[in-house]
Amino acid sequence: MTNLPATTTWFDLTPTGIRVHFKPTFTQWQQETEWWISVHEITPIMVGDLLAYGEREWPDEFAQVVDGFTQRYSARTLANYKSVMARVPPAVRRAELSFGHYDAVASLPEPEQKKMLDDAVKNSLGREELRDVVRNLKGREGRGFYRVQARRAVREYRSDTQAIVIEEPWPDTEQGQLPEGEVEATVRGI
């Protein structure tokens, strides 16, 4: 394993965790923890981009590198990281979103990816909510409840054959209406 550099003066990174040298201040601990969480969130994106680049530049040697990591990652996971990031160009990505959001839209054409990712940011959609919107857009018909955590949700998504209309929620639930923050979606053929 590659030696990991120390990132602060109060701990060292080791292959199995951290070794604390002295007690940090709360602010030092908080900043370091937030930084590592953000690194964790972008790791699949970075690995996917690096694998896609490596496969393009060195197709013959690429498999050797991937094989070297299959004790820690399944070949399927690495292939998914690479595939998703190769299909979702940097121009449509949003800093506020995770790999899961890109995975949800990777099967769509680039203009639809951009629209969906912009809407995910605008409406505070989590990756599962975005995945459900894409699934509905790609092939479900009927009327039913579609639950999304959203602050405002009036949007229509269209493909060649369907439209998903996301309607504003009713503010109370006493009449069997949707709770605040959830929406109803109608999927219909067009």
C-alpha positions in Angstrom: 0.0 0.0 0.0 1.1 3.5 -0.7 2.3 5.5 2.3 -0.2 8.2 3.2 1.1 11.7 4.0 0.2 13.4 7.2 -2.4 16.2 6.7 -2.2 17.9 10.0 0.2 18.3 12.9 -2.0 16.6 15.4 -2.3 13.2 13.7 -0.7 11.0 11.1 -2.4 8.8 8.6 -1.6 5.1 8.6 -2.9 2.3 6.3 -5.3 1.3 9.1 -6.5 4.7 10.4 -5.1 7.8 12.2 -2.4 8.1 15.0 -3.2 11.1 17.2 -0.1 13.0 18.6 -2.0 15.4 20.8 -5.5 16.5 21.5 -6.7 19.0 18.8 -9.0 21.9 19.5 -12.7 21.3 18.7 -12.3 23.5 15.6 -9.3 21.6 14.4 -11.1 18.3 14.8 -14.2 19.7 13.1 -12.4 21.1 10.1 -10.4 17.9 9.6 -13.4 15.7 9.9 -15.4 17.8 7.4 -12.5 17.7 5.0 -12.2 13.9 5.1 -16.0 13.5 4.7 -15.8 15.7 1.6 -12.9 13.5 0.3 -15.0 10.4 0.9 -17.9 11.9 -1.0 -15.8 12.7 -4.1 -13.7 9.6 -4.1 -15.9 7.6 -6.5 -16.0 10.6 -8.8 -12.2 11.0 -8.8 -11.6 7.2 -9.1 -14.1 7.0 -12.0 -12.5 9.9 -13.8 -9.0 8.5 -13.3 -10.1 5.0 -14.5 -11.8 6.4 -17.6 -8.7 8.5 -18.4 -6.4 5.5 -17.9 -8.4 3.2 -20.0 -8.4 5.8 -22.9 -4.7 6.5 -22.6 -3.3 3.1 -21.8 -5.8 0.5 -22.8 -3.3 -2.4 -22.7 -1.9 -1.7 -19.2 -5.3 -0.5 -17.8 -6.5 -4.0 -16.7 -3.3 -4.6 -14.7 -4.0 -1.5 -12.5 -7.6 -2.4 -12.0 -6.7 -6.0 -11.1 -4.4 -4.6 -8.4 -7.3 -3.1 -6.5 -9.8 -6.0 -6.6 -9.0 -7.1 -3.0 -10.4 -3.8 -1.8 -13.0 -3.0 -4.5 -15.0 -5.4 -6.6 -14.2 -5.2 -10.3 -17.9 -4.3 -10.8 -17.7 -1.3 -8.5 -14.6 0.0 -10.3 -16.2 -0.6 -13.7 -19.3 1.3 -12.5 -17.3 4.3 -11.3 -15.5 4.4 -14.6 -18.6 4.0 -16.7 -20.7 6.6 -14.9 -18.0 9.2 -14.9 -17.2 8.6 -18.6 -20.9 9.1 -19.5 -21.6 12.2 -17.3 -19.3 15.0 -18.6 -17.7 17.5 -16.2 -19.7 20.3 -17.9 -23.0 19.0 -16.5 -21.8 18.0 -13.1 -22.6 20.1 -10.0 -20.4 20.4 -6.9 -23.3 20.0 -4.6 -24.1 16.5 -5.9 -22.7 13.1 -5.3 -21.7 10.1 -7.4 -25.1 8.6 -6.7 -26.7 11.6 -8.5 -24.5 11.1 -11.6 -25.2 7.3 -11.5 -28.9 8.1 -11.6 -28.7 10.2 -14.8 -25.8 8.4 -16.6 -28.2 6.6 -19.0 -29.8 9.8 -20.2 -28.6 12.1 -23.1 -26.3 14.9 -21.9 -29.0 17.7 -22.2 -31.4 15.7 -20.0 -28.6 14.9 -17.6 -27.9 18.7 -17.2 -31.6 19.4 -16.7 -32.0 16.7 -14.1 -28.9 17.6 -12.2 -29.8 21.3 -12.1 -33.3 20.4 -10.9 -31.8 18.1 -8.2 -29.8 21.0 -6.8 -32.7 23.5 -7.2 -35.2 21.1 -5.5 -32.8 19.5 -3.0 -33.4 16.0 -4.4 -31.3 13.2 -2.9 -29.8 10.6 -5.1 -32.7 8.1 -4.5 -35.3 10.7 -5.3 -33.5 11.6 -8.5 -33.1 7.9 -9.4 -36.9 7.6 -9.0 -37.6 10.5 -11.2 -35.3 9.0 -13.9 -36.9 5.6 -13.5 -40.4 7.1 -13.9 -39.3 9.2 -16.9 -37.8 6.1 -18.6 -40.8 3.8 -18.4 -43.5 3.8 -15.9 -47.1 4.9 -16.6 -50.0 5.3 -14.3 -50.9 7.7 -11.5 -49.6 7.3 -8.0 -47.7 8.8 -5.2 -44.2 9.7 -5.9 -42.4 10.9 -2.8 -39.6 13.5 -3.1 -38.0 15.6 -0.4 -38.4 19.0 -2.0 -38.9 22.5 -0.9 -40.8 23.5 -4.0 -41.7 21.0 -6.6 -43.4 22.1 -9.8 -41.7 20.6 -12.7 -42.3 18.5 -15.7 -39.9 16.0 -17.1 -40.4 14.8 -20.7 -39.0 12.1 -22.8 -40.2 11.1 -26.3 -43.1 9.0 -24.9 -43.8 10.2 -21.4 -44.1 13.2 -19.1 -43.7 13.2 -15.3 -45.5 16.2 -13.7 -44.4 16.9 -10.2 -47.0 19.0 -8.4 -46.8 21.2 -5.3 -47.7 19.4 -2.1 -50.7 20.3 0.0 -49.8 21.9 3.3 -51.7 19.6 5.6 -52.2 15.8 5.9 -55.6 15.6 7.7 -57.5 15.1 4.5 -55.2 12.3 3.3 -53.1 14.7 1.4 -49.3 14.5 1.0 -47.2 15.7 3.9 -45.2 18.9 3.5 -42.0 18.3 1.6 -43.5 15.4 -0.5 -45.0 15.7 -3.9 -47.4 13.8 -6.1 -46.2 12.8 -9.6 -48.4 11.9 -12.5 -46.8 9.8 -15.2 -48.6 9.8 -18.5 -47.9 8.8 -22.1 -47.7 11.7 -24.6 
